């Protein structure tokens, strides 16, 4: 069972100020600090602590790939030996064209895939070339794979708390 870390009032104000993303500002932590009523150093310290305790999972950019010219977005799904997922995840996740990868459970007999890697390309040909690179890297651990192309953009948001 995971320990629950309660938010104090300052943490709560910081989460509320950042849950829709960091401000597009040259000094985003300063902007959050103004909104939360604390110093920028306090914001950075508390966000680091919230990351370490698992209250927040990550701080990162979420680009709009379509706006950047990447029209082909393919979630690649792979059937690889379970005992190799961590090793392969490190290698595949380090490729510059893979935005994220992770393990998911199989749902046999219909869904044999346990390893997922998202790739983005200007067109499907580029995505297919990238997938060929992943397949070469995975080698004989690749027991089958598919490319699932995006057909529309969904707004990605996480859990929200209300003021």
ABEGO torsion letter per residue (X at the ends): XBBBBBBBAAAAAAAAAAAAEBBBBABAAAAAAAAAGBBAAAAAAAAAAAAAAGABABBBBBBBAAAAGBABBBBBBBBBBAAAAAAAAAAAAABAABABBBBBBBBOAABABABBBBBBBABAAAAAAAAAAAAAAAEAABAEBBBBBBABBBBBBBBBBBX
